[in-house]
Amino acid sequence: MAIGPRLDIRQTQSLVMTPQLQQAIKLLQLSNFELTAFIDQELERNPLLEREEGERGPEPTEPKADASDLPVLDSAPAEAPLLDGMNAGSAEDGMDVDYDNTFNNDSASDAVQDESLGQWGNVGSGGGSGFDDGESNLEQMVAGEISLRDHLAAQVNMDIPVPADRLIALHLIEMLDEAGYLIGDLDELAEKLGCTREHVEVVLRRVQGFDPVGVFARTLKECLGLQLAEKNRLDPAMQALLDNLELLARRDLPGLMRVCGVDAEDMAEMIGEIKALDPKPALAFDHIVAQPVTPDVLMRRTQDGAWVVELNSDTLPRVLVNTRYYSKIAGSARSKDDKTYISERFQSANWLVKSLHQRATTILKVATEIVRQQDAFFRLGVQHLRPLVLRDIATAISMHESTVSRVTSNKYIATPRGIYELKYFFTQAIGSADGGDAHSAEAVRHRIKALIDSEGKSVLSDDSIVDALKAEGIDIARRTVAKYREAMNIGSSVQRRREKSLGM
């Protein structure tokens, strides 16, 4: 056998992650709002991309082609399947539905605010407040909310006359967190202001008497102590209770009665007083408005009982490629670099359009199959949620599990039962005691909570819950019941019995 260099031709196959493929995978796992931000960046980088007419902002300087001459991306497929809920597993249940006939979730009230009303309007019954106008409402008469810092700063200006102390107090206000607790190091503040720590602590004790009572506390114990001292209830027994809050958290009532030196009746009264306190006093001022979840997928029921599944087109960006502008600048390009740049931008724009359409099609296909397989949940409730894994959906729609996982990440669906993340419908299976169909872990958790909520004075142990579930055909171990109960922050039977005995 001769040994030496030679040339061979070999044919191999390999999967290459091109930048375009990486972009398509990235787009698949983005939510609609993240996708909108990504599209905005692409519109800035690529002059051949523009928004579809209707979403477009000010007209650009370059002449644009008519929509009929341009390849348009509807970020959703042209059709949405119609699911027959009576036979959700049948392939013949799909019917063509006009996709543009989307779910309308507009508010029922579009009242026009009366700008002539001041925020200190008279709401009393004695004067004309304009309530005869159907477009007015009470919200117009409410003054703007005062922030915690403004409220405390006003008290500083009124109650602390010394300028140096007032400066320290204002810095302490800036060290409060959203719950009203003091964060940061007092030594650093003293060094920053050129004073002693003792001076800072004197001012701190002064501002700890401000309203709301409990602000400027450094620990939960101090916060509760300030409120109890304001009510003249910080006696030695209550102080011992505050010193042993970990026993209260564990619901170790015998240990608490021993360290506090009180009986069960006094302990129940002390715990009631603790429960009446506010552990986060600042939240009464600074209201953080929770942003509602905007669903990516909408579903509704038709008159014949079938499900219509469609993408939320209101949150999907629509882009198009300006082929007329491309033809104009491509014909006028002279240098090789210019031609290469224009060609790359045109290919990138076309690929983005294709990727967005594929993303929309994939999301709709996955959501439709989830609705088909979880039909009983949408009709009957959470107790009928069936066990489901990514493989079940991937097999049904002939896709890879990783694709289904990306599609269901950060995607929400609006259903007649509320808005759910798509991943909510994937739960583990709990075996059936009588050999029937398996039960969803989420449905079992719901059943455990229902049993505990209805137990009354007779507290159910974990073994009793296991027996009750087995009587309903659910084969579950005691440790699984304990795990689900702890995940729902439900105490053990011993803890619940103690709470019931003390009226907690």
DRENPAMI-144663 format. One record per residue (C-alpha): residue number from 0; chain; z negated, x negated, y negated. Coordinates in Angstrom, 1 decimal. Layout:
<kolvos>
- NUM;A;Z;X;Y
...
</kolvos>
This chain:
<kolvos>
- 0;A;0.0;0.0;0.0
- 1;A;1.1;-1.5;-3.3
- 2;A;-1.4;-1.9;-6.0
- 3;A;-0.1;-1.7;-9.5
- 4;A;0.4;0.5;-12.5
- 5;A;2.6;3.5;-12.2
- 6;A;3.4;6.8;-13.9
- 7;A;2.6;10.2;-12.3
- 8;A;3.1;13.7;-13.5
- 9;A;0.3;16.1;-12.7
- 10;A;-0.2;19.8;-13.6
- 11;A;-3.7;20.9;-14.4
- 12;A;-5.3;24.0;-15.9
- 13;A;-8.2;23.9;-18.4
- 14;A;-9.8;26.3;-20.9
- 15;A;-9.6;24.8;-24.4
- 16;A;-11.8;26.4;-27.1
- 17;A;-9.4;26.3;-30.0
- 18;A;-10.7;27.0;-33.5
- 19;A;-9.0;30.4;-33.4
- 20;A;-10.7;31.3;-30.1
- 21;A;-14.0;30.1;-31.5
- 22;A;-13.5;32.3;-34.5
- 23;A;-12.7;35.4;-32.3
- 24;A;-15.9;34.8;-30.3
- 25;A;-17.9;34.4;-33.5
- 26;A;-16.5;37.6;-35.0
- 27;A;-17.4;39.5;-31.8
- 28;A;-21.2;39.0;-32.2
- 29;A;-21.4;39.6;-36.0
- 30;A;-22.7;42.9;-37.3
- 31;A;-20.6;44.9;-39.8
- 32;A;-22.4;43.5;-42.8
- 33;A;-22.2;39.9;-41.6
- 34;A;-18.5;40.6;-40.9
- 35;A;-18.0;41.8;-44.5
- 36;A;-19.5;38.6;-45.8
- 37;A;-17.2;36.6;-43.6
- 38;A;-14.2;38.5;-44.7
- 39;A;-15.1;37.9;-48.4
- 40;A;-15.1;34.2;-47.7
- 41;A;-11.8;34.3;-46.0
- 42;A;-10.3;36.3;-48.9
- 43;A;-11.4;33.6;-51.3
- 44;A;-9.9;30.8;-49.1
- 45;A;-6.7;32.5;-48.0
- 46;A;-4.3;33.7;-50.8
- 47;A;-2.2;35.6;-48.2
- 48;A;-5.1;37.9;-47.3
- 49;A;-6.0;41.0;-49.4
- 50;A;-8.1;44.1;-48.9
- 51;A;-6.4;47.3;-47.9
- 52;A;-5.7;49.6;-50.8
- 53;A;-8.8;51.7;-51.4
- 54;A;-11.2;48.8;-50.9
- 55;A;-9.3;46.5;-53.2
- 56;A;-10.9;45.4;-56.5
- 57;A;-9.0;44.5;-59.6
- 58;A;-5.3;44.0;-59.1
- 59;A;-4.4;40.3;-58.7
- 60;A;-1.9;38.6;-60.9
- 61;A;0.7;38.2;-58.2
- 62;A;2.7;41.3;-57.4
- 63;A;1.6;42.9;-54.1
- 64;A;3.6;44.6;-51.5
- 65;A;3.3;48.3;-50.7
- 66;A;1.0;49.1;-47.8
- 67;A;4.0;50.4;-45.9
- 68;A;5.6;46.9;-46.0
- 69;A;2.5;45.1;-44.8
- 70;A;0.8;44.7;-41.4
- 71;A;-2.5;46.6;-41.9
- 72;A;-5.6;46.0;-39.9
- 73;A;-7.6;49.2;-39.2
- 74;A;-10.8;47.5;-38.1
- 75;A;-11.0;50.2;-35.4
- 76;A;-8.4;51.4;-32.9
- 77;A;-6.3;54.4;-33.7
- 78;A;-8.0;56.6;-31.1
- 79;A;-11.5;57.2;-30.0
- 80;A;-12.2;58.5;-26.5
- 81;A;-13.7;61.9;-26.0
- 82;A;-16.3;62.0;-23.2
- 83;A;-16.9;65.1;-21.2
- 84;A;-20.6;65.2;-20.8
- 85;A;-20.4;67.4;-17.7
- 86;A;-18.6;64.7;-15.8
- 87;A;-19.4;61.5;-17.6
- 88;A;-18.3;59.2;-14.8
- 89;A;-14.8;60.6;-14.4
- 90;A;-11.9;58.6;-15.8
- 91;A;-9.9;61.8;-16.6
- 92;A;-12.5;62.9;-19.2
- 93;A;-11.0;60.8;-22.0
- 94;A;-9.0;62.7;-24.6
- 95;A;-7.2;61.4;-27.7
- 96;A;-9.1;62.0;-30.9
- 97;A;-7.9;61.2;-34.4
- 98;A;-10.1;58.2;-35.3
- 99;A;-10.0;59.0;-39.0
- 100;A;-11.9;62.1;-38.3
- 101;A;-15.2;60.2;-38.6
- 102;A;-18.8;61.3;-38.5
- 103;A;-19.9;62.5;-42.0
- 104;A;-23.5;61.6;-42.7
- 105;A;-23.5;62.2;-46.4
- 106;A;-26.7;63.5;-48.0
- 107;A;-27.0;67.2;-48.5
- 108;A;-28.1;66.7;-52.1
- 109;A;-25.9;65.1;-54.7
- 110;A;-28.0;66.1;-57.7
- 111;A;-27.1;64.5;-61.0
- 112;A;-30.0;63.0;-62.8
- 113;A;-30.8;64.1;-66.3
- 114;A;-30.9;60.9;-68.4
- 115;A;-32.5;62.8;-71.3
- 116;A;-35.8;63.1;-69.4
- 117;A;-38.3;60.4;-70.1
- 118;A;-40.4;58.9;-67.3
- 119;A;-43.5;60.4;-68.9
- 120;A;-42.2;63.9;-68.9
- 121;A;-44.5;66.9;-68.9
- 122;A;-44.9;68.2;-65.3
- 123;A;-47.6;70.7;-66.1
- 124;A;-47.1;74.4;-66.0
- 125;A;-47.7;74.9;-69.7
- 126;A;-44.5;73.5;-71.1
- 127;A;-40.8;73.8;-70.5
- 128;A;-40.0;70.9;-68.2
- 129;A;-36.4;71.7;-67.5
- 130;A;-37.0;73.0;-63.9
- 131;A;-34.5;75.8;-64.5
- 132;A;-31.8;73.3;-64.2
- 133;A;-31.0;73.0;-60.5
- 134;A;-29.9;69.4;-60.9
- 135;A;-33.3;68.2;-62.0
- 136;A;-36.0;67.1;-59.6
- 137;A;-39.6;65.8;-59.7
- 138;A;-38.5;62.2;-59.2
- 139;A;-37.1;62.2;-62.7
- 140;A;-40.6;62.9;-64.0
- 141;A;-42.4;60.1;-62.2
- 142;A;-43.2;56.8;-64.0
- 143;A;-42.1;53.6;-62.6
- 144;A;-44.4;51.9;-60.1
- 145;A;-46.7;49.2;-61.5
- 146;A;-46.8;46.0;-59.4
- 147;A;-50.0;44.4;-58.2
- 148;A;-49.6;41.4;-60.4
- 149;A;-49.1;43.5;-63.5
- 150;A;-52.1;45.6;-62.6
- 151;A;-54.3;42.5;-62.1
- 152;A;-52.9;40.7;-65.2
- 153;A;-53.9;43.7;-67.3
- 154;A;-57.5;43.5;-66.0
- 155;A;-57.5;39.7;-66.7
- 156;A;-56.6;40.4;-70.4
- 157;A;-59.3;43.0;-70.7
- 158;A;-62.2;41.5;-68.7
- 159;A;-61.9;37.7;-69.1
- 160;A;-62.1;36.7;-72.8
- 161;A;-62.3;32.9;-72.3
- 162;A;-58.7;31.4;-72.5
- 163;A;-59.4;28.7;-69.9
- 164;A;-60.8;31.2;-67.4
- 165;A;-57.9;33.5;-68.1
- 166;A;-55.4;30.7;-67.3
- 167;A;-57.2;30.1;-64.0
- 168;A;-57.2;33.8;-63.2
- 169;A;-53.4;34.1;-63.8
- 170;A;-52.8;31.1;-61.5
- 171;A;-55.0;32.8;-58.8
- 172;A;-52.8;35.9;-59.1
- 173;A;-49.8;33.9;-58.3
- 174;A;-51.4;32.6;-55.2
- 175;A;-51.7;36.1;-53.7
- 176;A;-49.6;37.1;-50.7
- 177;A;-48.1;40.6;-50.2
- 178;A;-51.3;41.9;-48.6
- 179;A;-53.5;40.7;-51.5
- 180;A;-55.0;37.6;-49.7
- 181;A;-55.5;34.3;-51.5
- 182;A;-53.4;31.6;-50.1
- 183;A;-53.2;28.0;-51.1
- 184;A;-55.8;25.3;-51.7
- 185;A;-58.3;25.7;-54.5
- 186;A;-58.7;21.9;-54.8
- 187;A;-55.0;21.5;-55.6
- 188;A;-55.3;24.3;-58.2
- 189;A;-58.3;22.6;-59.8
- 190;A;-56.4;19.2;-59.9
- 191;A;-53.3;20.9;-61.3
- 192;A;-55.3;22.6;-64.1
- 193;A;-57.6;19.6;-64.8
- 194;A;-60.8;21.4;-64.0
- 195;A;-63.4;21.3;-61.3
- 196;A;-63.4;23.3;-58.1
- 197;A;-66.6;24.9;-59.0
- 198;A;-65.0;26.3;-62.2
- 199;A;-62.2;27.8;-60.1
- 200;A;-64.6;29.4;-57.7
- 201;A;-66.6;31.0;-60.6
- 202;A;-63.4;32.6;-61.8
- 203;A;-62.5;33.6;-58.3
- 204;A;-65.7;35.4;-57.8
- 205;A;-65.0;37.2;-61.1
- 206;A;-61.6;38.4;-60.2
- 207;A;-62.7;39.4;-56.7
- 208;A;-64.4;42.4;-58.5
- 209;A;-61.1;43.6;-59.8
- 210;A;-59.3;46.7;-58.6
- 211;A;-58.2;47.2;-55.9
- 212;A;-61.4;46.0;-54.2
- 213;A;-60.7;43.4;-51.6
- 214;A;-58.0;41.4;-53.3
- 215;A;-58.4;37.7;-53.7
- 216;A;-60.1;37.5;-50.3
- 217;A;-59.4;34.5;-48.2
- 218;A;-60.1;36.1;-44.8
- 219;A;-60.3;39.5;-43.3
- 220;A;-64.1;39.2;-43.1
- 221;A;-64.3;38.4;-46.8
- 222;A;-61.9;41.3;-47.7
- 223;A;-64.0;43.8;-45.8
- 224;A;-67.2;42.3;-47.1
- 225;A;-66.0;42.8;-50.7
- 226;A;-65.3;46.5;-50.1
- 227;A;-68.6;47.1;-48.3
- 228;A;-70.5;45.3;-51.1
- 229;A;-68.8;47.6;-53.7
- 230;A;-70.1;50.6;-51.7
- 231;A;-73.6;49.0;-51.4
- 232;A;-73.3;49.0;-47.6
- 233;A;-73.4;45.3;-46.9
- 234;A;-76.8;45.2;-45.2
- 235;A;-77.8;42.6;-42.6
- 236;A;-76.6;44.7;-39.6
- 237;A;-73.2;45.2;-41.3
- 238;A;-73.0;41.5;-42.1
- 239;A;-73.7;40.7;-38.5
- 240;A;-70.8;43.0;-37.5
- 241;A;-68.5;41.2;-39.9
- 242;A;-69.6;37.9;-38.5
- 243;A;-68.5;39.1;-35.0
- 244;A;-65.2;40.9;-35.7
- 245;A;-63.8;39.3;-32.5
- 246;A;-66.2;41.3;-30.5
- 247;A;-65.0;44.5;-32.2
- 248;A;-61.4;43.5;-31.5
- 249;A;-62.3;43.2;-27.8
- 250;A;-64.2;46.5;-28.0
- 251;A;-67.3;44.8;-26.7
- 252;A;-69.7;47.4;-28.0
- 253;A;-72.7;46.3;-25.9
- 254;A;-72.3;42.8;-27.3
- 255;A;-72.0;44.2;-30.9
- 256;A;-75.1;46.4;-30.6
- 257;A;-77.0;43.4;-29.3
- 258;A;-76.1;41.0;-32.1
- 259;A;-76.4;43.7;-34.8
- 260;A;-79.7;45.1;-33.4
- 261;A;-78.6;48.8;-33.6
- 262;A;-78.2;51.6;-31.1
- 263;A;-75.0;53.3;-30.0
- 264;A;-75.3;56.0;-32.7
- 265;A;-75.7;53.5;-35.6
- 266;A;-72.9;51.3;-34.1
- 267;A;-70.5;54.3;-34.1
- 268;A;-71.3;55.0;-37.7
- 269;A;-70.8;51.3;-38.7
- 270;A;-67.5;51.2;-36.9
- 271;A;-66.4;54.4;-38.7
- 272;A;-67.2;52.7;-42.0
- 273;A;-65.2;49.7;-41.1
- 274;A;-62.2;51.9;-40.1
- 275;A;-62.3;53.6;-43.5
- 276;A;-61.8;50.2;-45.3
- 277;A;-58.4;48.8;-46.3
- 278;A;-57.6;45.5;-44.6
- 279;A;-54.5;45.0;-46.8
- 280;A;-55.5;46.4;-50.3
- 281;A;-52.4;45.1;-52.1
- 282;A;-50.0;47.2;-50.1
- 283;A;-51.1;50.2;-52.1
- 284;A;-49.2;48.7;-55.1
- 285;A;-46.2;46.7;-54.0
- 286;A;-44.1;49.0;-51.9
- 287;A;-41.5;47.2;-49.8
- 288;A;-38.6;49.6;-49.3
- 289;A;-37.4;49.4;-45.7
- 290;A;-33.7;49.1;-45.6
- 291;A;-32.2;51.7;-43.3
- 292;A;-30.1;50.5;-40.4
- 293;A;-26.4;51.2;-40.8
- 294;A;-24.9;52.1;-37.5
- 295;A;-21.8;50.3;-36.3
- 296;A;-20.9;53.1;-33.9
- 297;A;-21.1;56.9;-34.4
- 298;A;-21.3;59.5;-31.7
- 299;A;-21.4;63.3;-32.0
- 300;A;-21.0;66.3;-29.8
- 301;A;-18.0;68.6;-30.0
- 302;A;-18.1;72.4;-29.6
- 303;A;-17.2;72.2;-26.0
- 304;A;-20.1;69.8;-25.3
- 305;A;-18.2;66.5;-25.0
- 306;A;-19.1;63.3;-26.8
- 307;A;-16.9;61.7;-29.5
- 308;A;-17.5;58.0;-29.9
- 309;A;-16.0;56.2;-32.8
- 310;A;-16.6;53.2;-35.1
- 311;A;-18.2;53.6;-38.5
- 312;A;-15.2;53.0;-40.6
- 313;A;-17.2;53.1;-43.8
- 314;A;-18.8;49.7;-43.0
- 315;A;-15.7;48.1;-41.5
- 316;A;-13.6;45.9;-43.8
- 317;A;-9.9;46.5;-43.8
- 318;A;-7.6;43.6;-44.6
- 319;A;-3.9;43.0;-44.6
- 320;A;-1.4;40.1;-44.8
- 321;A;0.8;40.1;-47.9
- 322;A;4.1;39.2;-46.2
- 323;A;6.1;39.7;-49.4
- 324;A;4.0;37.1;-51.2
- 325;A;4.3;34.8;-48.2
- 326;A;8.1;35.1;-48.3
- 327;A;8.1;34.3;-52.0
- 328;A;6.0;31.2;-52.0
- 329;A;7.4;30.0;-48.6
- 330;A;10.9;30.0;-50.1
- 331;A;9.9;28.1;-53.2
- 332;A;7.9;25.4;-51.4
- 333;A;9.5;22.0;-51.6
- 334;A;7.1;19.4;-50.3
- 335;A;6.1;19.1;-46.6
- 336;A;2.4;19.4;-47.5
- 337;A;3.0;22.7;-49.3
- 338;A;5.0;24.1;-46.4
- 339;A;2.4;23.1;-43.9
- 340;A;-0.4;24.6;-46.0
- 341;A;1.5;27.9;-46.4
- 342;A;2.3;28.1;-42.7
- 343;A;-1.3;27.4;-41.7
- 344;A;-2.6;30.1;-44.1
- 345;A;-0.1;32.6;-42.8
- 346;A;-1.0;31.9;-39.1
- 347;A;-4.8;32.0;-40.0
- 348;A;-4.3;35.4;-41.7
- 349;A;-2.4;36.9;-38.8
- 350;A;-5.0;35.5;-36.3
- 351;A;-7.8;37.1;-38.4
- 352;A;-6.1;40.4;-38.3
- 353;A;-5.6;40.2;-34.6
- 354;A;-9.2;39.1;-34.0
- 355;A;-10.7;41.9;-36.1
- 356;A;-8.6;44.5;-34.3
- 357;A;-9.6;43.0;-30.9
- 358;A;-13.3;43.1;-32.0
- 359;A;-13.1;46.7;-33.0
- 360;A;-11.4;47.7;-29.7
- 361;A;-13.9;45.8;-27.6
- 362;A;-16.9;47.3;-29.4
- 363;A;-15.5;50.8;-29.1
- 364;A;-14.8;50.3;-25.4
- 365;A;-18.3;49.0;-24.6
- 366;A;-20.0;51.7;-26.6
- 367;A;-17.9;54.4;-24.9
- 368;A;-18.9;53.1;-21.5
- 369;A;-22.6;53.0;-22.4
- 370;A;-22.4;56.6;-23.6
- 371;A;-20.7;57.6;-20.4
- 372;A;-23.3;56.0;-18.2
- 373;A;-26.3;57.1;-20.2
- 374;A;-25.1;60.7;-20.7
- 375;A;-28.3;62.1;-19.2
- 376;A;-30.4;60.3;-21.8
- 377;A;-28.5;61.8;-24.7
- 378;A;-28.7;65.3;-23.2
- 379;A;-32.2;65.3;-21.7
- 380;A;-34.3;62.5;-23.2
- 381;A;-35.7;59.1;-22.6
- 382;A;-37.2;60.1;-19.2
- 383;A;-33.6;60.3;-17.9
- 384;A;-32.6;56.8;-19.1
- 385;A;-31.0;55.2;-16.1
- 386;A;-31.3;51.5;-15.3
- 387;A;-28.4;49.5;-16.6
- 388;A;-27.4;45.8;-16.8
- 389;A;-24.6;44.0;-18.5
- 390;A;-22.8;43.6;-15.2
- 391;A;-22.4;47.4;-14.8
- 392;A;-20.6;47.7;-18.2
- 393;A;-18.6;44.5;-17.7
- 394;A;-17.4;45.7;-14.3
- 395;A;-16.5;49.2;-15.5
- 396;A;-14.4;47.9;-18.4
- 397;A;-13.1;44.7;-16.7
- 398;A;-14.7;42.3;-19.1
- 399;A;-17.0;39.3;-18.8
- 400;A;-20.8;39.8;-19.1
- 401;A;-20.9;37.3;-21.9
- 402;A;-18.5;39.4;-23.9
- 403;A;-20.6;42.5;-23.4
- 404;A;-23.7;40.6;-24.4
- 405;A;-22.0;39.5;-27.7
- 406;A;-20.8;43.0;-28.4
- 407;A;-24.2;44.6;-28.0
- 408;A;-26.0;42.0;-30.2
- 409;A;-27.0;43.3;-33.6
- 410;A;-24.9;46.5;-33.1
- 411;A;-26.4;50.0;-33.6
- 412;A;-25.2;53.4;-32.5
- 413;A;-26.1;56.6;-34.3
- 414;A;-26.8;59.4;-31.8
- 415;A;-28.1;62.9;-31.9
- 416;A;-31.4;61.4;-30.8
- 417;A;-31.5;58.7;-33.5
- 418;A;-30.2;55.2;-34.1
- 419;A;-30.5;52.7;-31.3
- 420;A;-29.5;49.2;-30.8
- 421;A;-26.9;49.0;-28.0
- 422;A;-29.1;46.6;-26.1
- 423;A;-31.8;49.4;-25.9
- 424;A;-29.8;51.1;-23.1
- 425;A;-30.0;48.0;-20.8
- 426;A;-33.2;48.2;-18.8
- 427;A;-34.5;47.0;-15.5
- 428;A;-34.7;49.2;-12.4
- 429;A;-37.9;50.5;-10.9
- 430;A;-37.5;51.5;-7.2
- 431;A;-37.9;55.1;-6.0
- 432;A;-40.7;55.9;-3.7
- 433;A;-38.7;58.5;-1.7
- 434;A;-35.5;56.4;-1.4
- 435;A;-33.7;58.2;-4.2
- 436;A;-32.1;56.7;-7.4
- 437;A;-33.9;53.9;-9.2
- 438;A;-35.8;54.6;-12.4
- 439;A;-35.3;52.9;-15.7
- 440;A;-38.2;50.6;-16.9
- 441;A;-38.1;52.2;-20.3
- 442;A;-38.4;55.7;-18.8
- 443;A;-41.3;54.5;-16.7
- 444;A;-43.0;53.1;-19.8
- 445;A;-42.5;56.4;-21.5
- 446;A;-44.0;58.3;-18.6
- 447;A;-47.1;56.0;-18.5
- 448;A;-47.7;56.6;-22.2
- 449;A;-47.3;60.3;-21.7
- 450;A;-49.9;60.3;-18.9
- 451;A;-52.4;58.3;-21.1
- 452;A;-51.9;60.5;-24.1
- 453;A;-52.6;63.6;-22.0
- 454;A;-55.6;62.3;-20.1
- 455;A;-58.2;64.0;-22.3
- 456;A;-61.8;63.2;-21.5
- 457;A;-61.0;62.1;-18.0
- 458;A;-59.7;58.5;-18.5
- 459;A;-57.1;57.4;-16.0
- 460;A;-57.4;54.0;-14.4
- 461;A;-54.3;51.9;-13.6
- 462;A;-54.7;52.9;-10.0
- 463;A;-54.7;56.6;-10.9
- 464;A;-51.6;56.1;-13.0
- 465;A;-49.9;54.4;-10.0
- 466;A;-50.8;57.3;-7.8
- 467;A;-49.5;59.8;-10.3
- 468;A;-46.2;57.9;-10.7
- 469;A;-45.8;57.6;-6.9
- 470;A;-46.3;61.4;-6.7
- 471;A;-43.3;61.7;-9.0
- 472;A;-41.2;59.4;-6.8
- 473;A;-41.7;56.2;-8.8
- 474;A;-42.6;53.1;-6.7
- 475;A;-44.5;50.8;-9.0
- 476;A;-47.2;48.2;-8.6
- 477;A;-50.6;48.3;-10.4
- 478;A;-49.9;45.0;-12.1
- 479;A;-46.6;46.4;-13.5
- 480;A;-48.5;49.4;-14.9
- 481;A;-51.0;47.0;-16.5
- 482;A;-48.1;44.9;-18.0
- 483;A;-46.4;47.9;-19.5
- 484;A;-49.6;49.4;-20.8
- 485;A;-50.5;46.1;-22.5
- 486;A;-47.0;45.8;-24.0
- 487;A;-47.5;49.2;-25.6
- 488;A;-50.9;48.0;-27.1
- 489;A;-52.8;50.5;-25.0
- 490;A;-56.3;49.4;-23.9
- 491;A;-57.7;49.4;-20.4
- 492;A;-59.5;52.4;-19.0
- 493;A;-62.8;50.8;-19.8
- 494;A;-61.8;50.2;-23.4
- 495;A;-60.4;53.7;-23.8
- 496;A;-63.6;55.2;-22.3
- 497;A;-65.8;53.3;-24.8
- 498;A;-63.6;54.5;-27.7
- 499;A;-63.8;58.1;-26.6
- 500;A;-67.6;57.9;-26.2
- 501;A;-67.8;56.6;-29.8
- 502;A;-65.2;59.0;-31.2
- 503;A;-62.8;56.1;-32.0
</kolvos>
